[in-house]
Amino acid sequence: MSDSSDSVEPVNSTAKPRIRTAEDLKLAKPHIHAILTQHPTKWKQQDVDILENNYKECGPILTRHLGGGKASNYDRVVFVFNGKDIKSPRVICKKCSKTFHGSGGHLTRHTDECDPKVSAIDARQTTLTKSLTKTITKNEQSALAEAFGKLALDGVLPFKKLESDAVRDFTRTIFNLGVRHEGVLNEDFKFPGRKSIASSSSKIADSRFEKLRLVIKKAIEMKAVSIAFDYGKSIEDWLAVICHFPSPDGKLHCFPIVFIDWDPSLTKEADEVWRVLLVELETYDITEFDTINISAITDQGGNVLNAARGFGISVVCLGHILHTIAERCTLLYKKNKLTKQANTVLNDAKVLMDQCELLTLHIRTYGIGIDLPFIPRKPCSTRWLTYVDLMKDVNRLMPQLKEAYAQDKDCFGIKTNEGRAILKNEERIKVLCTFYEIFTTSIVSIQADSYPTLQRVLPTFKGFEMTADRLIREKDPLGDKQGSEFDTLRQSLGHSLKAVVAWKELNFLTDVHYLATMLWPKYKSISKFPPHIRTEAEDKLVELAYEYKPTQSSPPPKKPKSMFDFSDDEEETAGSFNVRAAVMREISSYRAMNDKPDEKDLITWWIGQKKILPIMSQIAIKVLSIPATSASAERVFSKLKAVLTSHRRSLHPLTTSRLIQFSNIDSDLLL
């Protein structure tokens, strides 16, 4: 056992421990750690004083230095905490060493007092501030009127809004903040009046119109113009004609070239549409106009469809076709093609979807007694897939519907039977939602206006055919993760989808769609499709080739007829053979290429092939400029609802038309 005299007593040290980590600082000086963890803009003057007085005791994790450039009149106090610079709101004047907290007018006033020479230099550098602090010049007054004119022309604010006190107070505040000087736009300042704003709007419109006139005229000369048109009846009986055309860089643009309040006394046949279009084109100084060089795309309505067939190329909007396919999958197109069991299953699915619609309308009107994360959408009678969206809303609200039903068996009111049926068929609704998602995804992928989409139509139909085959043959092909008891529903949907797609493909797909797909280098050989598609695509290419003349070489000289040959067919045959031969040579060269351009840059890629493929490149630009849907016309009618509000119902139709037109111009076209 050791002696007590051998034990060592600890020695009390008076030295302060070194703070090396943030944890050490938090334990030793929590108030300083709390200041450093705040954003410097929240530091008060006493906080900076605390850091200044205690930073030496917090080393080495906290240090201090001064930061500032040669051009600055002040040095800023910078603290380095844990290796990172923290700029404090404290500055020190380089000339007199006086300290200030924050920034603002007090620094400017001190600079004027401490060093007038530097103040004069700064004033010369801010010429805009110097000029606006005195008075508003005529040029600046015109600039303000022009800004208001753009707001009026683009349909952002009507005249009544521009003349309101709120807009003027906002403008006055922006001007004063911009020059950091109060009272620049005082109460005596005269804002631009309605005449001044209207004059500015007119000048801007004339400038935009001139640029658009040149662009559209050039596109018509290239024979690369397509139009999408439709009649709107939700607000007024309007005709919208949207002009789609490529720019020299290959980007697609669209512009409402015609937007008029249609005269009810006129018919809506092709002759009337052409007459209206010709009158409107005369305003663009386009007098030589031939419908054979224009492509048209429209929906499946009888009047607009007949009018579109009078143009050189006419196609039906794929969006409308997909809506019809989705609708017919449960409306049992040609019942005799399906089994009795399939008809029964699909009829039950249609009844369930109707119940979802009725329940969502009831929820929108009366609610169900508990808070919901969102309100179901309104049905749209003209778009069947929005009717499907109601079923998706019910699927998303299923947990809340179950909770409400558990609390109150009568929570659904007069739709109690529908509510019970929906709760019992939760898995069936999930299968239907997953099935209809393929239509929504397809429509979204083809509604763009800034790049080609027509080449996607044929692959989309092919994709639906493959989906139908998977539904018929595979188990859980949609990945809905529901049980095998729903295999009958999936197979019934597959058989119905296959029949409807075949019907639509036969009636609405044309050789133009086949050609557009062939002009996509991804499908240049069209080997994944039936042989007749390749033949029809090549024949359509030859047909369109007669509109374009090869630029590389002239055709070979014709052979003289013999004295015993009195036929009149040799000249036409030789000419046809020459065009076809030139086209087939270009097709062979095209298919031998290994280029794989991005789908969004197809027109740009074809523009670069004009020397190698002179005929095909011109036809490709023409065909790929046709959009796959008439969504641009639908968007214009949505814009009409925003322009013709309850406060602007007295707008003249021409004014409304111009507001719609000039608020839908791509900004890069006006550069």
C-alpha positions as CSV (number, residue, x, y, z in Angstrom):
1,M,0.0,0.0,0.0
2,S,1.5,3.3,-1.0
3,D,2.3,6.0,1.5
4,S,0.2,9.2,1.5
5,S,3.3,11.3,1.0
6,D,3.7,9.8,-2.4
7,S,0.4,11.1,-3.8
8,V,0.5,14.1,-6.1
9,E,-2.0,17.0,-5.5
10,P,-3.4,18.8,-8.6
11,V,-2.2,22.3,-9.2
12,N,-4.9,25.0,-9.9
13,S,-4.0,26.9,-13.1
14,T,-5.1,30.5,-13.6
15,A,-4.6,30.3,-17.5
16,K,-7.8,30.5,-19.6
17,P,-8.4,27.5,-21.9
18,R,-8.0,28.1,-25.6
19,I,-11.2,28.1,-27.7
20,R,-10.5,25.9,-30.7
21,T,-13.9,24.8,-32.0
22,A,-17.4,26.1,-32.3
23,E,-18.5,23.8,-29.5
24,D,-15.9,25.2,-27.2
25,L,-17.1,28.7,-28.0
26,K,-20.7,27.7,-27.4
27,L,-19.8,26.3,-23.9
28,A,-17.5,29.1,-22.9
29,K,-19.3,32.1,-24.3
30,P,-22.8,31.2,-25.4
31,H,-23.9,34.8,-25.9
32,I,-21.1,35.4,-28.5
33,H,-21.9,32.1,-30.2
34,A,-25.6,33.2,-30.5
35,I,-24.6,36.5,-32.2
36,L,-22.3,34.7,-34.7
37,T,-25.0,32.2,-35.7
38,Q,-27.4,35.1,-36.7
39,H,-27.3,36.8,-40.1
40,P,-25.2,40.0,-39.9
41,T,-28.2,42.1,-41.1
42,K,-29.8,41.3,-37.8
43,W,-26.9,42.5,-35.7
44,K,-27.5,45.5,-33.6
45,Q,-24.8,48.1,-32.7
46,Q,-24.3,46.6,-29.2
47,D,-23.8,43.1,-30.8
48,V,-20.9,44.4,-32.8
49,D,-19.5,46.1,-29.7
50,I,-19.6,42.8,-27.8
51,L,-17.7,41.1,-30.7
52,E,-15.2,43.9,-30.9
53,N,-14.5,43.7,-27.1
54,N,-14.3,39.9,-26.8
55,Y,-13.0,38.5,-30.1
56,K,-9.4,38.3,-28.7
57,E,-10.5,36.0,-25.9
58,C,-12.1,33.6,-28.5
59,G,-9.0,32.8,-30.5
60,P,-8.1,31.1,-32.6
61,I,-11.6,30.3,-33.9
62,L,-12.6,34.0,-34.0
63,T,-10.5,36.7,-35.5
64,R,-11.1,40.2,-36.9
65,H,-9.8,42.3,-39.8
66,L,-10.8,45.2,-42.0
67,G,-12.0,44.8,-45.6
68,G,-12.4,47.4,-48.3
69,G,-11.1,48.3,-51.7
70,K,-9.1,51.2,-53.0
71,A,-12.1,52.9,-54.5
72,S,-14.1,52.7,-51.3
73,N,-14.0,55.5,-48.7
74,Y,-14.7,53.1,-45.8
75,D,-13.3,49.9,-44.4
76,R,-15.7,47.2,-43.2
77,V,-15.2,45.3,-40.0
78,V,-15.0,41.6,-40.9
79,F,-15.0,38.7,-38.4
80,V,-13.6,35.3,-39.4
81,F,-15.5,32.6,-37.6
82,N,-14.6,28.9,-38.1
83,G,-12.7,29.8,-41.2
84,K,-15.5,31.8,-42.9
85,D,-15.7,35.6,-43.4
86,I,-18.7,37.4,-41.8
87,K,-19.1,41.0,-42.9
88,S,-20.5,43.1,-40.1
89,P,-22.7,46.2,-40.7
90,R,-19.9,48.3,-39.1
91,V,-17.7,50.5,-41.3
92,I,-14.8,52.8,-40.5
93,C,-14.0,56.0,-42.4
94,K,-10.5,55.8,-43.9
95,K,-10.0,59.5,-43.6
96,C,-11.2,60.3,-40.0
97,S,-11.5,56.8,-38.5
98,K,-15.1,57.5,-37.4
99,T,-17.3,54.4,-37.2
100,F,-20.8,53.9,-38.6
101,H,-23.4,51.2,-38.3
102,G,-25.3,50.2,-41.5
103,S,-25.4,52.0,-44.8
104,G,-27.5,54.8,-46.2
105,G,-27.8,58.5,-46.4
106,H,-25.7,59.1,-43.3
107,L,-22.7,57.8,-45.1
108,T,-23.3,60.0,-48.1
109,R,-23.6,63.1,-45.8
110,H,-20.4,62.2,-43.9
111,T,-18.6,61.8,-47.2
112,D,-19.7,65.3,-48.3
113,E,-18.4,66.7,-45.0
114,C,-15.2,64.7,-44.7
115,D,-14.0,64.6,-48.3
116,P,-16.0,66.8,-50.8
117,K,-13.7,65.8,-53.7
118,V,-14.6,62.2,-53.5
119,S,-18.3,63.1,-53.1
120,A,-18.1,65.0,-56.4
121,I,-16.5,62.0,-58.2
122,D,-19.3,59.7,-56.9
123,A,-21.9,62.2,-58.1
124,R,-20.5,62.2,-61.6
125,Q,-20.6,58.4,-61.7
126,T,-24.3,58.3,-61.0
127,T,-25.6,60.4,-63.8
128,L,-29.1,59.0,-63.7
129,T,-29.5,59.8,-60.0
130,K,-28.1,63.3,-60.6
131,S,-30.5,64.1,-63.4
132,L,-33.6,62.6,-61.8
133,T,-33.2,64.3,-58.4
134,K,-33.8,67.6,-60.1
135,T,-36.7,67.2,-62.6
136,I,-38.3,64.7,-65.0
137,T,-37.2,65.5,-68.6
138,K,-39.4,65.1,-71.7
139,N,-37.5,62.0,-72.8
140,E,-38.1,60.4,-69.4
141,Q,-41.8,61.4,-69.6
142,S,-42.0,59.6,-73.1
143,A,-40.2,56.6,-71.7
144,L,-42.9,56.3,-68.9
145,A,-45.7,56.7,-71.5
146,E,-44.0,54.0,-73.6
147,A,-43.8,51.6,-70.6
148,F,-47.5,52.2,-69.9
149,G,-48.3,51.6,-73.6
150,K,-46.6,48.2,-73.6
151,L,-48.7,47.2,-70.5
152,A,-51.8,48.2,-72.4
153,L,-50.8,46.6,-75.7
154,D,-49.8,43.3,-74.1
155,G,-53.1,43.1,-72.3
156,V,-51.6,43.2,-68.9
157,L,-53.5,46.3,-67.7
158,P,-56.4,48.1,-69.3
159,F,-56.6,51.9,-69.5
160,K,-58.8,52.1,-66.4
161,K,-56.2,50.3,-64.4
162,L,-53.3,52.4,-65.7
163,E,-55.3,55.5,-64.6
164,S,-55.9,54.2,-61.1
165,D,-54.3,55.6,-58.0
166,A,-52.8,52.3,-57.1
167,V,-50.8,52.0,-60.3
168,R,-49.6,55.7,-60.1
169,D,-48.6,55.3,-56.4
170,F,-46.7,52.2,-57.4
171,T,-44.9,54.0,-60.3
172,R,-44.1,57.0,-58.0
173,T,-42.6,54.6,-55.4
174,I,-40.5,52.8,-58.0
175,F,-39.1,56.0,-59.4
176,N,-38.3,57.4,-55.9
177,L,-36.6,54.1,-54.9
178,G,-34.7,53.9,-58.1
179,V,-33.0,57.2,-57.5
180,R,-32.9,56.9,-53.7
181,H,-34.4,60.4,-53.4
182,E,-37.8,61.1,-52.0
183,G,-40.1,63.5,-53.8
184,V,-38.9,63.1,-57.4
185,L,-42.5,62.3,-58.6
186,N,-44.4,64.6,-56.3
187,E,-48.1,65.2,-56.4
188,D,-47.7,67.9,-59.1
189,F,-46.2,65.5,-61.5
190,K,-48.5,64.8,-64.5
191,F,-48.8,61.1,-65.4
192,P,-49.2,60.2,-69.1
193,G,-52.9,60.5,-70.1
194,R,-55.0,58.0,-72.1
195,K,-54.1,59.7,-75.4
196,S,-50.4,59.6,-74.7
197,I,-50.6,55.9,-73.7
198,A,-52.7,55.1,-76.8
199,S,-50.2,56.9,-79.1
200,S,-47.3,55.0,-77.6
201,S,-49.2,51.7,-78.0
202,S,-49.9,52.5,-81.6
203,K,-46.3,53.2,-82.3
204,I,-45.2,50.0,-80.6
205,A,-47.8,48.0,-82.5
206,D,-46.7,49.5,-85.9
207,S,-43.1,48.5,-85.2
208,R,-44.0,45.0,-84.2
209,F,-46.4,44.6,-87.1
210,E,-43.6,45.6,-89.6
211,K,-41.2,43.0,-88.3
212,L,-43.9,40.3,-88.3
213,R,-44.9,41.2,-91.8
214,L,-41.4,40.5,-93.1
215,V,-41.1,37.3,-91.2
216,I,-44.4,35.8,-92.3
217,K,-43.9,36.9,-95.9
218,K,-40.5,35.1,-95.9
219,A,-42.1,32.0,-94.4
220,I,-44.8,31.9,-97.1
221,E,-42.2,32.2,-99.8
222,M,-40.5,29.2,-98.3
223,K,-43.8,27.3,-98.4
224,A,-43.3,26.4,-94.8
225,V,-46.4,27.9,-93.3
226,S,-49.0,25.9,-91.5
227,I,-52.2,27.2,-89.8
228,A,-54.2,25.9,-86.9
229,F,-57.7,27.2,-86.7
230,D,-60.8,26.7,-84.6
231,Y,-64.2,28.3,-83.8
232,G,-64.8,29.3,-80.2
233,K,-68.3,29.3,-78.7
234,S,-67.7,29.5,-75.0
235,I,-67.6,33.4,-74.9
236,E,-68.4,34.6,-78.4
237,D,-68.4,33.1,-81.9
238,W,-64.8,33.8,-82.8
239,L,-62.5,32.4,-85.5
240,A,-58.9,32.0,-84.5
241,V,-56.2,31.2,-87.2
242,I,-52.8,30.6,-85.8
243,C,-49.8,30.8,-88.2
244,H,-46.9,28.4,-87.5
245,F,-43.7,29.0,-89.3
246,P,-39.9,28.4,-88.8
247,S,-37.3,31.1,-88.3
248,P,-33.9,30.9,-90.1
249,D,-32.4,29.4,-87.0
250,G,-34.9,26.5,-87.1
251,K,-37.1,27.4,-84.2
252,L,-40.8,27.2,-84.6
253,H,-43.0,30.3,-83.9
254,C,-46.7,30.8,-83.8
255,F,-48.7,34.0,-84.1
256,P,-52.5,34.6,-84.3
257,I,-52.6,36.0,-87.8
258,V,-56.5,36.1,-87.8
259,F,-58.6,36.5,-84.8
260,I,-62.1,37.9,-85.6
261,D,-65.6,38.0,-84.3
262,W,-67.2,35.7,-86.8
263,D,-70.3,37.0,-88.6
264,P,-73.1,34.6,-87.7
265,S,-74.7,35.2,-91.2
266,L,-71.7,33.6,-92.9
267,T,-71.2,29.9,-93.3
268,K,-68.1,28.2,-91.8
269,E,-67.1,26.4,-94.9
270,A,-63.7,26.5,-96.6
271,D,-64.6,29.3,-99.1
272,E,-65.5,31.6,-96.3
273,V,-62.4,30.8,-94.3
274,W,-60.2,31.4,-97.4
275,R,-61.9,34.7,-98.1
276,V,-61.4,35.9,-94.5
277,L,-57.8,34.7,-94.5
278,L,-57.1,36.5,-97.8
279,V,-58.5,39.8,-96.5
280,E,-56.3,39.5,-93.4
281,L,-53.2,38.6,-95.4
282,E,-53.6,41.7,-97.5
283,T,-52.7,43.7,-94.4
284,Y,-49.4,42.0,-94.4
285,D,-48.8,43.0,-98.1
286,I,-49.1,39.3,-99.1
287,T,-51.2,39.4,-102.3
288,E,-49.9,36.2,-104.0
289,F,-51.4,33.6,-101.8
290,D,-52.2,30.0,-102.8
291,T,-53.8,27.6,-100.4
292,I,-52.0,24.7,-102.0
293,N,-48.8,25.9,-100.3
294,I,-50.4,26.1,-96.9
295,S,-50.9,23.3,-94.4
296,A,-53.9,23.2,-92.1
297,I,-54.5,21.5,-88.8
298,T,-57.8,21.5,-86.9
299,D,-60.1,19.4,-84.7
300,Q,-62.7,16.8,-85.7
301,G,-65.6,19.3,-85.9
302,G,-67.5,19.0,-89.2
303,N,-67.3,22.6,-90.3
304,V,-63.6,23.2,-89.5
305,L,-62.6,19.8,-90.8
306,N,-64.2,20.5,-94.2
307,A,-62.5,23.9,-94.4
308,A,-59.1,22.4,-93.6
309,R,-59.4,19.9,-96.5
310,G,-59.3,22.8,-98.9
311,F,-55.6,23.5,-98.1
312,G,-52.6,21.7,-99.6
313,I,-52.0,19.5,-96.6
314,S,-54.6,18.9,-93.9
315,V,-54.3,16.9,-90.7
316,V,-56.5,16.4,-87.7
317,C,-55.3,17.4,-84.2
318,L,-53.8,14.4,-82.4
319,G,-55.0,15.8,-79.1
320,H,-58.7,15.5,-80.2
321,I,-58.0,12.0,-81.5
322,L,-56.6,10.9,-78.2
323,H,-59.6,12.4,-76.4
324,T,-61.8,10.3,-78.6
325,I,-59.8,7.1,-78.1
326,A,-59.9,7.6,-74.4
327,E,-63.7,8.1,-74.5
328,R,-64.4,5.2,-76.7
329,C,-62.4,2.7,-74.6
330,T,-65.3,2.5,-72.1
331,L,-68.2,3.6,-74.5
332,L,-67.8,0.3,-76.2
333,Y,-67.1,1.1,-79.9
334,K,-68.4,-1.8,-82.0
335,K,-69.7,-4.0,-79.2
336,N,-69.7,-7.1,-81.4
337,K,-65.9,-7.1,-81.5
338,L,-65.7,-7.7,-77.7
339,T,-66.9,-10.6,-75.6
340,K,-70.0,-10.3,-73.4
341,Q,-67.9,-10.4,-70.3
342,A,-65.7,-7.6,-71.6
343,N,-68.7,-5.5,-72.4
344,T,-70.0,-6.0,-68.9
345,V,-66.7,-5.1,-67.2
346,L,-66.2,-2.0,-69.3
347,N,-69.8,-0.9,-68.7
348,D,-69.2,-1.2,-64.9
349,A,-66.0,0.9,-65.3
350,K,-68.0,3.6,-67.1
351,V,-70.6,3.6,-64.3
352,L,-67.9,3.9,-61.7
353,M,-66.4,6.9,-63.5
354,D,-69.8,8.6,-63.8
355,Q,-70.2,8.1,-60.0
356,C,-66.8,9.8,-59.5
357,E,-68.0,12.8,-61.6
358,L,-71.2,13.1,-59.6
359,L,-69.4,12.9,-56.2
360,T,-66.8,15.5,-57.2
361,L,-69.5,17.9,-58.2
362,H,-71.3,17.4,-54.9
363,I,-68.0,17.9,-53.0
364,R,-67.4,21.2,-54.9
365,T,-70.9,22.4,-54.0
366,Y,-71.5,21.1,-50.5
367,G,-68.3,19.6,-49.1
368,I,-68.2,16.5,-46.9
369,G,-67.8,18.0,-43.4
370,I,-64.0,17.8,-43.1
371,D,-61.2,19.9,-44.5
372,L,-59.8,18.7,-47.8
373,P,-56.2,19.3,-49.1
374,F,-57.6,20.5,-52.4
375,I,-61.0,21.0,-54.2
376,P,-61.8,18.7,-57.1
377,R,-61.6,20.2,-60.6
378,K,-64.7,21.2,-62.6
379,P,-65.7,18.9,-65.5
380,C,-65.2,20.1,-69.1
381,S,-67.7,18.8,-71.5
382,T,-65.5,19.4,-74.6
383,R,-62.5,17.5,-73.3
384,W,-63.1,14.0,-72.2
385,L,-59.8,13.5,-70.4
386,T,-60.6,16.3,-68.0
387,Y,-63.6,14.1,-67.1
388,V,-61.0,11.4,-66.3
389,D,-59.2,14.0,-64.1
390,L,-62.2,14.0,-61.8
391,M,-61.6,10.3,-61.2
392,K,-58.0,11.0,-60.4
393,D,-59.0,13.7,-57.9
394,V,-61.3,11.1,-56.2
395,N,-58.3,8.7,-56.1
396,R,-56.1,11.3,-54.4
397,L,-58.8,12.2,-51.9
398,M,-59.6,8.6,-51.0
399,P,-58.0,8.8,-47.5
400,Q,-60.1,11.9,-46.6
401,L,-63.2,10.3,-48.1
402,K,-62.7,7.2,-45.9
403,E,-62.2,9.3,-42.8
404,A,-65.3,11.3,-43.5
405,Y,-67.4,8.2,-44.0
406,A,-66.0,6.6,-40.8
407,Q,-67.1,9.7,-38.9
408,D,-70.5,10.1,-40.5
409,K,-72.2,7.5,-42.7
410,D,-74.3,10.2,-44.4
411,C,-71.4,12.6,-45.1
412,F,-72.0,12.3,-48.9
413,G,-75.6,13.6,-48.6
414,I,-77.7,12.8,-51.6
415,K,-74.7,11.0,-53.2
416,T,-74.3,8.5,-50.4
417,N,-74.8,5.5,-52.8
418,E,-72.1,6.8,-55.1
419,G,-69.8,7.4,-52.2
420,R,-70.2,3.9,-50.9
421,A,-69.6,2.4,-54.4
422,I,-66.4,4.5,-54.8
423,L,-65.0,3.4,-51.4
424,K,-65.7,-0.2,-52.3
425,N,-63.9,0.1,-55.6
426,E,-60.7,1.9,-54.6
427,E,-58.4,-0.7,-56.3
428,R,-60.5,-0.6,-59.5
429,I,-60.2,3.2,-59.6
430,K,-56.4,3.0,-59.2
431,V,-56.3,0.6,-62.2
432,L,-58.4,3.0,-64.3
433,C,-56.3,6.0,-63.3
434,T,-53.1,4.2,-64.3
435,F,-54.6,3.2,-67.6
436,Y,-55.7,6.7,-68.5
437,E,-52.3,8.2,-67.5
438,I,-50.8,7.0,-70.8
439,F,-53.2,9.4,-72.6
440,T,-52.3,12.4,-70.5
441,T,-48.6,11.7,-70.9
442,S,-49.0,11.4,-74.7
443,I,-50.9,14.7,-75.0
444,V,-48.4,16.6,-72.9
445,S,-45.5,15.4,-75.1
446,I,-47.0,16.7,-78.4
447,Q,-48.5,20.1,-77.4
448,A,-45.4,22.1,-77.8
449,D,-45.2,24.9,-80.3
450,S,-41.5,25.7,-80.3
451,Y,-40.2,22.5,-81.9
452,P,-41.6,19.8,-84.3
453,T,-44.1,17.3,-83.0
454,L,-45.9,15.9,-86.1
455,Q,-43.3,13.1,-86.4
456,R,-44.5,11.8,-83.0
457,V,-48.0,10.9,-84.2
458,L,-47.2,7.5,-85.8
459,P,-45.0,6.3,-82.9
460,T,-47.7,7.4,-80.5
461,F,-50.2,5.1,-82.2
462,K,-47.6,2.3,-82.3
463,G,-47.1,2.8,-78.6
464,F,-50.9,2.4,-77.9
465,E,-50.9,-0.8,-80.0
466,M,-48.1,-2.2,-77.9
467,T,-49.8,-1.1,-74.7
468,A,-53.0,-2.9,-75.8
469,D,-51.0,-6.1,-76.5
470,R,-49.4,-6.0,-73.1
471,L,-52.8,-5.4,-71.4
472,I,-54.1,-8.5,-73.2
473,R,-51.1,-10.9,-72.6
474,E,-49.1,-9.8,-69.6
475,K,-49.9,-9.6,-65.9
476,D,-49.9,-6.2,-64.3
477,P,-48.6,-4.5,-67.5
478,L,-49.4,-1.0,-66.1
479,G,-47.6,-1.4,-62.9
480,D,-50.6,-0.4,-60.8
481,K,-49.7,-3.1,-58.2
482,Q,-53.2,-4.3,-57.9
483,G,-54.2,-7.9,-57.6
484,S,-54.8,-10.5,-60.3
485,E,-58.6,-10.2,-59.8
486,F,-58.4,-7.1,-62.1
487,D,-56.8,-9.0,-65.0
488,T,-60.2,-9.2,-66.7
489,L,-60.5,-5.4,-66.5
490,R,-57.1,-4.9,-67.9
491,Q,-57.7,-7.4,-70.7
492,S,-61.0,-5.8,-71.6
493,L,-59.4,-2.3,-71.7
494,G,-56.7,-3.8,-73.9
495,H,-59.1,-5.3,-76.4
496,S,-61.2,-2.1,-76.5
497,L,-58.1,0.1,-76.9
498,K,-56.8,-2.0,-79.8
499,A,-60.1,-1.8,-81.7
500,V,-60.5,2.0,-81.2
501,V,-56.8,2.7,-82.2
502,A,-57.1,0.6,-85.3
503,W,-60.3,2.5,-86.2
504,K,-58.7,5.9,-85.6
505,E,-55.6,5.0,-87.4
506,L,-57.6,4.0,-90.5
507,N,-59.6,7.2,-90.6
508,F,-57.3,9.9,-89.4
509,L,-53.7,8.9,-90.0
510,T,-52.4,10.1,-93.5
511,D,-49.3,9.8,-95.6
512,V,-48.2,13.1,-94.2
513,H,-47.9,11.6,-90.7
514,Y,-45.9,8.7,-92.3
515,L,-43.6,11.1,-94.1
516,A,-43.0,13.2,-90.9
517,T,-41.9,10.1,-89.0
518,M,-39.6,9.1,-91.9
519,L,-38.0,12.6,-91.8
520,W,-37.1,12.0,-88.1
521,P,-33.6,10.3,-88.4
522,K,-34.6,8.0,-85.5
523,Y,-37.1,6.3,-87.8
524,K,-35.6,7.1,-91.2
525,S,-35.9,3.5,-92.4
526,I,-39.4,3.0,-90.9
527,S,-38.6,-0.7,-90.4
528,K,-40.6,-1.0,-87.2
529,F,-43.9,-0.2,-89.0
530,P,-45.9,-2.1,-91.7
531,P,-44.4,-2.1,-95.2
532,H,-47.2,0.0,-96.7
533,I,-46.3,2.9,-94.4
534,R,-42.8,3.1,-95.9
535,T,-44.2,3.0,-99.5
536,E,-46.8,5.7,-98.8
537,A,-44.2,7.9,-97.1
538,E,-41.9,7.7,-100.1
539,D,-44.7,8.3,-102.6
540,K,-45.8,11.4,-100.6
541,L,-42.2,12.7,-100.7
542,V,-42.2,12.3,-104.5
543,E,-45.5,14.1,-104.8
544,L,-44.3,17.1,-102.8
545,A,-41.0,17.1,-104.6
546,Y,-42.7,18.6,-107.7
547,E,-43.2,21.8,-105.8
548,Y,-39.4,22.3,-105.4
549,K,-36.7,22.4,-108.0
550,P,-33.3,20.8,-107.3
551,T,-30.6,23.5,-106.9
552,Q,-27.5,21.4,-107.4
553,S,-27.8,20.2,-111.0
554,S,-30.2,20.5,-113.9
555,P,-32.1,17.5,-115.2
556,P,-30.6,15.4,-118.0
557,P,-31.6,16.4,-121.6
558,K,-34.6,14.7,-123.0
559,K,-34.2,12.0,-125.7
560,P,-35.7,12.9,-129.1
561,K,-38.7,10.9,-130.2
562,S,-38.4,8.6,-133.2
563,M,-40.2,9.5,-136.3
564,F,-42.6,6.5,-135.8
565,D,-43.4,7.4,-132.2
566,F,-46.6,9.4,-132.0
567,S,-47.4,8.9,-128.3
568,D,-47.8,11.8,-125.9
569,D,-46.9,10.0,-122.7
570,E,-43.1,9.8,-123.0
571,E,-42.5,13.4,-121.9
572,E,-44.5,13.1,-118.7
573,T,-43.1,9.6,-117.9
574,A,-39.5,10.9,-118.3
575,G,-40.2,13.9,-116.1
576,S,-41.8,11.8,-113.5
577,F,-38.9,9.3,-113.6
578,N,-36.4,12.1,-113.2
579,V,-38.1,13.6,-110.1
580,R,-38.6,10.2,-108.5
581,A,-35.0,9.1,-109.3
582,A,-33.7,12.3,-107.7
583,V,-35.8,11.8,-104.6
584,M,-34.9,8.1,-104.3
585,R,-31.2,9.0,-104.5
586,E,-31.6,11.5,-101.7
587,I,-33.5,9.0,-99.6
588,S,-30.6,6.5,-100.0
589,S,-28.1,9.1,-99.0
590,Y,-30.3,10.1,-96.0
591,R,-30.6,6.6,-94.7
592,A,-26.8,6.1,-95.0
593,M,-26.2,8.9,-92.6
594,N,-25.3,8.2,-89.0
595,D,-26.4,11.6,-87.6
596,K,-28.7,11.5,-84.6
597,P,-30.0,15.0,-84.0
598,D,-32.0,15.9,-81.0
599,E,-35.7,15.8,-81.6
600,K,-36.2,19.5,-80.7
601,D,-33.5,20.5,-83.3
602,L,-34.9,18.6,-86.3
603,I,-35.6,21.7,-88.4
604,T,-32.2,23.1,-87.6
605,W,-30.6,19.9,-88.7
606,W,-32.5,19.8,-92.0
607,I,-31.6,23.4,-92.7
608,G,-28.0,22.2,-92.5
609,Q,-28.6,19.5,-95.1
610,K,-29.6,21.8,-97.9
611,K,-26.5,21.2,-99.9
612,I,-26.5,17.4,-99.5
613,L,-30.3,16.8,-99.7
614,P,-31.6,19.8,-101.6
615,I,-35.1,18.5,-102.2
616,M,-35.7,16.5,-99.0
617,S,-34.5,19.4,-96.8
618,Q,-37.1,21.8,-98.2
619,I,-39.9,19.3,-97.9
620,A,-38.8,18.4,-94.3
621,I,-38.9,22.0,-93.2
622,K,-42.4,22.3,-94.7
623,V,-43.8,19.0,-93.1
624,L,-42.1,19.3,-89.7
625,S,-43.4,22.9,-89.3
626,I,-46.9,21.4,-89.0
627,P,-47.8,21.0,-85.3
628,A,-49.3,17.8,-84.1
629,T,-52.2,19.5,-82.3
630,S,-54.2,22.7,-82.6
631,A,-53.4,23.6,-79.0
632,S,-52.2,27.0,-80.0
633,A,-55.7,27.9,-81.1
634,E,-57.1,26.7,-77.8
635,R,-54.6,28.8,-75.9
636,V,-55.8,31.9,-77.8
637,F,-59.3,31.3,-76.6
638,S,-58.0,31.0,-73.1
639,K,-56.4,34.4,-73.6
640,L,-59.7,35.8,-74.8
641,K,-61.3,34.9,-71.5
642,A,-58.6,37.0,-69.8
643,V,-59.1,40.0,-72.1
644,L,-62.9,40.0,-72.4
645,T,-63.6,40.3,-68.7
646,S,-66.8,41.6,-67.2
647,H,-65.2,45.1,-67.0
648,R,-64.2,45.1,-70.7
649,R,-67.2,43.7,-72.5
650,S,-67.6,46.9,-74.6
651,L,-64.2,46.4,-76.4
652,H,-64.4,46.8,-80.1
653,P,-63.7,43.4,-81.9
654,L,-60.8,44.9,-83.7
655,T,-59.2,46.1,-80.5
656,T,-59.8,42.7,-78.9
657,S,-58.2,41.0,-81.9
658,R,-55.1,43.2,-81.8
659,L,-54.7,42.8,-78.0
660,I,-54.8,39.0,-78.5
661,Q,-52.4,39.2,-81.4
662,F,-49.7,41.4,-79.9
663,S,-49.7,39.7,-76.5
664,N,-48.8,36.4,-78.1
665,I,-45.7,37.3,-80.0
666,D,-42.4,35.5,-79.3
667,S,-40.0,38.1,-78.0
668,D,-37.1,37.0,-80.1
669,L,-39.1,37.7,-83.3
670,L,-39.1,41.4,-82.3
671,L,-35.3,41.7,-81.9
